[in-house]
Amino acid sequence: MSRFTERDALRGDEPALEEVERECFSDAWPGRFFAAEMEAPRRYCRVLVDSGGQLAAYLFCAWQYLDLHVLKVATRPGFRRQGLAHSLMESAEAFVVREGGETITLEVRRSNIGAQALYSTMGYSTVGTRPGYYADGEDGMVMTKMFTAREPLYDGYEHEKTG
Ligand SMILES: CC(C)(COP(=O)(O)OP(=O)(O)OC[C@H]1O[C@@H](n2cnc3c(N)ncnc32)[C@H](O)[C@@H]1OP(=O)(O)O)[C@@H](O)C(=O)NCCC(=O)NCCS
């Protein structure tokens, strides 16, 4: 990990992002989607580059109220199983805590056992499924991790109404 540097995704990274994206996803984003995300408000867009400046991994997220939603996370095939995605997700978690967010949520393909293993080892739980979520009809599993101890919505007792 020490030979990698984490930084914000920057305009100009699109060609490298597009290249890695095509190696990682059947429904790859074009570069202009990455550019639009970098310029949109309330985003968290980070990359890891190696000592030679090669883009090795990236994480693109968008705030949805107090939830940081993971739009994309990927590691270039030659750089996998070195903790890069884990490291980017850890940084996102620290960011959510710093910003007073409550959760990180993502969708993952039902067949993507590797990514599910990554999220499970980091404490993400499957909270639902979205049938046919992906363009090819595959279901999305919704996984989330909570960073604040929230009051339970209903604790079984009647309370006096306030407000
Ligand atoms: C899923 C993905 C992002 C993981 O990236 P990575 O940098 O290789 O992951 P890490 O090295 O940080 O993995 C950390 C841990 O997650 C788990 N894990 C990650 N990939 C795994 C795999 N293919 N199979 C099983 N467990 C896996 C392991 O516990 C791993 O620790 P270990 O290597 O010590 O066993 C990468 O495989 C990828 O880019 N896949 C294609 C795109 C994709 O599916 N993105 C996720 C969309 S939801």
The ligand as a Gaussian input file, in Angstrom:
#p B3LYP/6-31G(d) Opt

LIG

0 1
 C      -14.164000      -5.820000      -5.920000
 C      -12.852000      -5.072000      -6.106000
 C      -13.119000      -3.566000      -6.093000
 C      -11.905000      -5.420000      -4.924000
 O      -10.737000      -4.630000      -5.067000
 P       -9.343000      -5.034000      -4.385000
 O       -8.499000      -3.805000      -4.361000
 O       -8.790000      -6.220000      -5.047000
 O       -9.829000      -5.437000      -2.927000
 P       -8.904000      -5.496000      -1.607000
 O       -7.532000      -5.976000      -1.964000
 O       -8.997000      -4.186000      -0.891000
 O       -9.675000      -6.626000      -0.790000
 C       -9.814000      -6.559000       0.621000
 C      -10.486000      -7.826000       1.087000
 O      -11.769000      -7.978000       0.452000
 C      -12.009000      -9.356000       0.143000
 N      -11.956000      -9.575000      -1.305000
 C      -11.646000      -8.659000      -2.263000
 N      -11.750000      -9.218000      -3.495000
 C      -12.128000     -10.508000      -3.302000
 C      -12.373000     -11.592000      -4.192000
 N      -12.296000     -11.459000      -5.539000
 N      -12.758000     -12.777000      -3.656000
 C      -12.883000     -12.919000      -2.330000
 N      -12.632000     -11.940000      -1.424000
 C      -12.262000     -10.743000      -1.916000
 C      -10.870000     -10.116000       0.816000
 O      -11.260000     -10.347000       2.146000
 C       -9.738000      -9.098000       0.746000
 O       -8.737000      -9.332000       1.702000
 P       -7.556000     -10.394000       1.361000
 O       -7.018000     -10.046000       0.004000
 O       -6.573000     -10.159000       2.475000
 O       -8.196000     -11.757000       1.393000
 C      -12.127000      -5.499000      -7.436000
 O      -12.110000      -6.906000      -7.512000
 C      -12.794000      -4.946000      -8.694000
 O      -12.447000      -3.854000      -9.141000
 N      -13.711000      -5.708000      -9.265000
 C      -14.408000      -5.279000     -10.515000
 C      -15.291000      -4.085000     -10.257000
 C      -16.270000      -4.361000      -9.141000
 O      -16.846000      -5.433000      -9.042000
 N      -16.490000      -3.337000      -8.278000
 C      -17.444000      -3.434000      -7.192000
 C      -18.812000      -3.094000      -7.693000
 S      -20.005000      -3.165000      -6.390000

